[in-house]
Amino acid sequence: MLGYLTQSLAKVKDFVGKDFGVGPMRSRHWRWLILMTALLQSCLGATFAANQVLASPRPKLPLTGTLIFHRYSSYKAWNATLWSLDLKSGHLAQVGTTWKKVISPINAQVDSSGKLMTFMASTAGLSAPEWDVFTSRWDGKQWLEPLNLTGPNGKRDEDPKFSPDGGQIIYKEDGVLTLMTNSGAKKKYLTKGEPESSMPFFRAGGEEILFERAGDILLWKKGATRVMKPGKGVSSYYPIGADDKRFLYTRTQSSRHDWIYWGYYDGSASQPLFFNSDSWDSSDPYPYQDGKKFIFLVSGDYSILKGGYNLMVADLAKAKNYNIDDLYGKVNSDLEELGPSWTKFSYN
């Protein structure tokens, strides 16, 4: 293409030196030639720039382990699929392509052993799908057919997350924080009789639980709760623990767009992340390791011409936010990519 445009430009320039007569005819020819020359030069410049971009190597970040996420057309469409991205090799694969008993798995997390994954989904074949908590075990080659730990029971069982040792799962059952073993036994209701509680996540020590209630982030410990100090904005949701001092959460602003903050267990003021914008949403954060160097998130940044929400990687030291496609090729799609979570294990 570049060679063809170069030859065309040379021919136009050669024609410029020829005699096209006099008067209006000559003037029209000159105007036409000048326009064509400018157009071809513009094409050459754009093609050269595109070739330079294509020739440029992808940026590389020192990331290992696996990123798990889901994608769907909408929350109510019941068409979600789970995906696994190996952060060292860049291998992208759909999780559970052989599963028969579940539909629309979302919000997955892998336990500390790397052998058990939990997520919310619905049993397949129901006349009206309903959210339940499932687990799937890694057999060394694939994630096995999931087990339904909570139903079908006619309730909304959502937002499962493992304890730090992997032995327990905390989730929301019809707005009540509920604790059970990773096999579904020994259920314990933590907030029964209290206002709706959702999106639980264990603090690093395993004795305290972050959760959302009425637009605030709270911390539960032995039956008592306290409100975490919020940053600027209207309401908070989606708390994710990073280490024993900090957690990530999403907070909606007066602009109606979502920002991501660092929250602090000691009551220090929350800190907004560098990439926040009042022109689009940033949400669903998840730390890489302890979150000191990188975090994953989803963004509605309209410069990414894919689905409404796309996966990003934030380099905290360099204050640079990467479209994950720039690092690994075609990962984001025309659907919504959401719910990223990281594990140190690889499943290639």
Secondary structure, 3 states (H helix, E strand, C coil): CHHHHHHHHHHHHHHHCCCCCCHHHHHHHHHHHHHHHHHHHHHHHHHHHHHHHHHCCCCCCCCCCEEEEEEECCHHHCCCEEEEEECCCCCEEEECCCCCCEEEEEEEEECCCCCEEEEEEEECCCCCCCCEEEEEEECCCCECCCEECCCCCCCCEEEEEECCCCCEEEEEECCEEEEEECCCCCCEECCCCCCCCEEEEECCCCCCEEEEECCEEEEEECCEEEECCCCCCCEEEEEEECCCCEEEEEEECCCCCEEEEEEECCCCCCEECCCCCCCCCEEEEEECCCCCCEEEEEECCCCCCCCCCEEEEEECCCCEEEEHHHHHCCCCCCCEEEEEEEECCCCC
